[in-house]
């Protein structure tokens, strides 16, 4: 599925961005955190990062949470349906943001 690939690719890019930001840090704790995240299973990566990273990473963690939720919806067959009214989310909205959780009406 096209959206599943886009979601997975964006998750991988966010992980890389986080690790790159950490690697540029002068703080020894950030260097240690890179090792922790490198050794954390994919299924636990987001929880670990959310727990250990500071507020400067909040946007990336939030986006990754939305992407993971969309992938979960694909797995259970609920992808593309509004989480509020359960109507279909337009193809245009999903093309703009494959992690969209709400239809245009409910998103307002």
C-alpha positions in Angstrom: 0.0 0.0 0.0 1.3 3.4 -1.0 0.4 5.1 2.3 1.9 2.4 4.4 5.3 2.9 2.6 5.0 6.7 3.1 4.2 6.3 6.8 7.1 3.9 7.3 9.5 6.0 5.4 8.6 9.1 7.4 9.1 7.2 10.7 12.5 6.1 9.5 13.4 9.7 8.6 12.2 11.0 12.0 14.3 8.4 13.8 17.3 9.4 11.7 16.7 13.1 12.4 16.5 12.4 16.2 19.7 10.4 16.1 21.4 13.1 14.1 20.3 15.8 16.5 21.6 13.7 19.4 24.9 13.0 17.7 25.5 16.8 17.3 25.0 17.4 21.0 27.9 18.0 23.3 26.1 16.4 26.3 27.4 13.0 27.3 23.9 11.9 28.2 22.8 12.4 24.6 25.7 10.2 23.4 24.6 7.5 25.8 21.0 7.9 24.6 22.1 7.2 21.0 23.4 3.8 22.2 20.2 3.1 24.1 18.0 4.0 21.1 20.2 2.0 18.7 19.7 -1.1 20.9 15.9 -0.6 21.4 13.5 -2.7 19.3 11.4 -0.9 16.8 8.2 -1.7 18.7 9.6 0.1 21.8 11.6 2.9 20.1 8.9 5.5 20.3 8.1 4.9 23.9 11.8 5.0 24.9 12.4 8.2 22.9 9.3 9.9 24.3 10.4 9.0 27.8 14.0 10.0 27.6 14.1 13.0 25.2 13.5 16.6 26.2 10.9 19.1 25.0 13.0 20.2 22.0 12.0 16.8 20.5 8.3 17.1 21.3 7.3 17.9 17.7 9.1 14.9 16.3 7.8 12.6 18.9 4.2 13.9 18.3 4.5 13.3 14.6 6.0 9.9 15.1 3.1 9.0 17.4 0.6 10.0 14.7 2.5 8.0 12.1 2.6 4.9 14.3 -1.2 5.3 15.0 -1.9 5.3 11.2 0.2 2.2 10.7 -1.8 0.5 13.5 -5.0 1.5 11.8 -3.8 -0.1 8.6 -3.1 -3.4 10.5 -6.6 -3.5 11.9 -8.4 -2.4 8.7 -9.5 1.0 10.0 -7.1 3.2 8.0 -8.7 6.1 6.2 -11.7 6.4 8.5 -12.3 9.4 10.8 -11.6 8.6 14.5 -14.5 10.8 15.5 -17.4 10.2 13.1 -16.0 7.0 11.4 -16.7 8.4 7.9 -14.1 7.9 5.2 -11.3 10.5 5.1 -10.9 11.9 1.6 -8.2 10.5 -0.6 -7.0 14.1 -1.1 -6.5 14.5 2.7 -4.7 11.2 3.0 -2.4 12.2 0.1 -1.6 15.5 1.8 -1.0 13.7 5.2 -1.1 9.9 5.3 -1.3 10.1 9.1 -4.6 12.1 9.0 -6.9 10.9 11.7 -10.0 13.0 11.0 -12.2 13.8 8.1 -12.3 17.4 6.9 -15.5 18.2 8.8 -14.2 16.8 12.1 -10.8 18.4 11.8 -12.3 21.9 11.9 
